[in-house]
Amino acid sequence: MRTASFERLQSVLADDDWHSEEELSAVVRFPELWVRQLAAEDVVEVSYDADRVRVRRRLQPAAA
């Protein structure tokens, strides 16, 4: 079951732009855990730029 936290994350990611964990922390607690879980579910794409994690909504379904 998804929560209000998930809905807040969706609203941030709805622009399909890249966002940092710091940005996500404005709407959810423990953004690193959310990123890890949503990446495992193929809901988001994750980019590791140097020591900075960036995330955006997956634009296309992952290949099967």
Rosetta silent file (secondary structure, phi, psi, omega in degrees, C-alpha in Angstrom):
SEQUENCE: MRTASFERLQSVLADDDWHSEEELSAVVRFPELWVRQLAAEDVVEVSYDADRVRVRRRLQPAAA
SCORE:     score description
SCORE:     0.000 S_00000001
   1 L     0.000  131.382  179.008    0.000    0.000    0.000 S_00000001
   2 L   -84.030  156.884 -173.785    1.353    3.410   -0.961 S_00000001
   3 L  -118.756  177.723  174.554    1.319    6.253    1.492 S_00000001
   4 H   -60.443  -32.414  177.803    1.029   10.020    1.569 S_00000001
   5 H   -62.186  -43.057  178.760    4.841   10.056    1.481 S_00000001
   6 H   -62.846  -41.146  178.276    4.793    8.219   -1.843 S_00000001
   7 H   -62.875  -39.338  177.387    2.259   10.700   -3.210 S_00000001
   8 H   -65.424  -40.687  176.802    4.493   13.610   -2.150 S_00000001
   9 H   -62.041  -44.226  178.682    7.461   11.952   -3.875 S_00000001
  10 H   -58.414  -38.955 -179.625    5.412   11.462   -7.029 S_00000001
  11 H   -66.156  -36.060  177.304    4.542   15.153   -7.068 S_00000001
  12 H   -69.300  -42.878 -175.413    8.236   16.090   -6.899 S_00000001
  13 H   -81.172   -7.386 -175.213    9.231   13.564   -9.578 S_00000001
  14 L   -61.714  -22.283 -178.840    6.305   14.410  -11.882 S_00000001
  15 L   -79.444   -2.708  178.858    8.377   16.941  -13.832 S_00000001
  16 L    61.715   17.553  177.145   10.614   14.070  -15.101 S_00000001
  17 L   -94.618  166.245  177.309   13.692   16.071  -14.144 S_00000001
  18 L   -80.108  140.830  179.738   16.600   14.813  -12.025 S_00000001
  19 E  -133.789  145.522  178.004   16.383   15.499   -8.265 S_00000001
  20 E   -85.038  162.758  174.837   18.878   15.071   -5.459 S_00000001
  21 H   -61.712  -31.002  178.049   18.220   13.193   -2.247 S_00000001
  22 H   -62.253  -41.034  177.308   18.429   16.571   -0.524 S_00000001
  23 H   -64.288  -42.340 -179.829   15.446   17.770   -2.567 S_00000001
  24 H   -65.016  -30.557 -178.642   13.514   14.616   -1.743 S_00000001
  25 L   -66.191  -13.785  175.952   14.235   15.080    1.950 S_00000001
  26 L   -73.212  -19.495 -177.206   11.981   18.151    1.830 S_00000001
  27 L  -119.042  -17.093  178.962    8.971   15.871    1.286 S_00000001
  28 L  -140.599  154.060  171.446    9.919   12.523    2.882 S_00000001
  29 L   -85.709  149.490  177.459   12.005   11.197    5.724 S_00000001
  30 L    57.403   55.502 -177.519   14.811    8.795    4.804 S_00000001
  31 H   -59.444  -30.514  179.835   14.971    9.644    1.090 S_00000001
  32 H   -63.377  -34.449  177.265   17.863    7.207    0.566 S_00000001
  33 H   -71.214  -40.505  176.744   15.599    4.321    1.582 S_00000001
  34 H   -61.596  -45.507 -179.623   12.829    5.523   -0.716 S_00000001
  35 H   -60.234  -46.257 -179.495   15.275    5.810   -3.606 S_00000001
  36 H   -60.530  -45.607 -178.414   16.610    2.308   -2.994 S_00000001
  37 H   -67.784  -45.655 -178.686   13.125    0.774   -2.811 S_00000001
  38 H   -67.899  -31.158  174.707   11.704    2.623   -5.807 S_00000001
  39 H   -67.420  -41.174  178.452   14.782    1.745   -7.878 S_00000001
  40 H   -63.009  -30.059  178.974   14.313   -1.928   -6.965 S_00000001
  41 L   -89.937    4.617 -178.082   10.706   -1.637   -8.191 S_00000001
  42 L    58.937   31.495  177.332   11.851    0.088  -11.436 S_00000001
  43 L   -86.943  -30.021 -177.616    9.802    3.170  -10.585 S_00000001
  44 E  -130.140  159.593  169.819   12.799    5.522  -10.759 S_00000001
  45 E  -102.852  143.757 -179.373   16.153    5.823  -12.486 S_00000001
  46 E  -122.575  136.317  177.333   19.164    6.552  -10.295 S_00000001
  47 E  -123.266  135.167  179.225   22.345    8.344  -11.319 S_00000001
  48 E  -110.638   98.486  179.739   25.486    8.469   -9.202 S_00000001
  49 E   -99.433  106.471 -175.040   27.382   11.661  -10.076 S_00000001
  50 L    57.201 -115.724  179.254   30.614   11.659   -8.079 S_00000001
  51 L  -108.007   19.882 -177.043   29.318   11.369   -4.503 S_00000001
  52 E  -114.151  128.995  177.791   25.859   12.749   -5.313 S_00000001
  53 E   -94.131  131.435  176.539   22.791   10.590   -5.908 S_00000001
  54 E  -126.687  147.433 -174.574   20.227   11.895   -8.361 S_00000001
  55 E  -140.268  147.455  172.518   16.875   10.343   -9.154 S_00000001
  56 E  -147.756  159.756  178.159   14.041   10.812  -11.620 S_00000001
  57 E   -61.443  138.004  179.029   10.860    9.009  -12.509 S_00000001
  58 L   -64.749  125.255 -176.264   11.515    6.193  -14.976 S_00000001
  59 L   -79.005  -32.436  178.381   10.519    7.540  -18.367 S_00000001
  60 L  -131.452  148.942  176.741   10.083    4.140  -20.021 S_00000001
  61 L   -59.284  145.466  178.079    9.368    0.751  -18.547 S_00000001
  62 L   -65.072  146.540  179.191   12.500   -1.302  -17.970 S_00000001
  63 L   -66.104  139.778 -177.852   13.213   -3.899  -20.649 S_00000001
  64 L   -80.555    0.000    0.000   11.994   -7.355  -19.684 S_00000001
